[in-house]
Amino acid sequence: MKHTFWIQAQHSYTATETDGIDLRRYLKQHGREARRMSRFSQLVSAGTLPFNPSAESNIYLASPFSSPSKFTDTFSRLLNDNLPSPLDFMAALNNAATFQTAQTLGCDGPSVFLLVSPHTYWQPLWLAVNDLLLHPRQTALVGWAYERIRADETQPEGSFWWQIGTTAGSNPSAEIIVDMQSKHFEEDAAESAEKSGFLQPVSQVFDVLARKGQVILPCAGYPQNVRITVKTV
């Protein structure tokens, strides 16, 4: 059985600096207050700026870690100076970014943070399409975000987001075909996050679409008898 969904909108933000000043300024220019946000939450917020989902929309956010810099600072002050910071600790929790995103966008559906690896990369998309099968009138925001864990890292920081639904909307970016009974599986051009950096697989989907017209997502985070294909509209 095949089911078709649409990427109704997409947006991304890639950080070009590490001190956070430009990022906070960017958010402020768009009416987002970032003073109590961790850097990770700021990267997530910047990626969701243009979305205007329905109140019932669910949010699925994936990352290998939530807020590495905030955790480092918080526990460093606690261990070295005996200065606990409950507010900073709360800002670094896994669900802080999804809670703040839901609050900003006015979404009262479930919001889920997923710790993923290269082997479970597409799990948020799989959860979103299953949710839409049960609630076809809703939409879902699916995102991948990354903040550097080590100071010597060079892979990009930022977040990539798709708004998906069971209808095309006014200006769809692509369609997603989910084959629940696929007998054959072939990977096609969608890279592994293990090889290319965490944000690279989702960021390259539309580059591949421009060249080939479709991309079959690697089986990472959904059952092996399922095939998920993203195609140009």
PyMOL commands that set and color helices and strands:
alter all, ss='L'
color gray80, all
select helices_A, chain A and resi 21-29+39-47+68-81+86-91+96-105+118-120+123-134+193-196+200-212
alter helices_A, ss='H'
color red, helices_A
select strands_A, chain A and resi 2-14+58-63+111-115+139-146+158-165+174-179+214-216+227-231
alter strands_A, ss='S'
color yellow, strands_A
deselect
rebuild
show_as cartoon
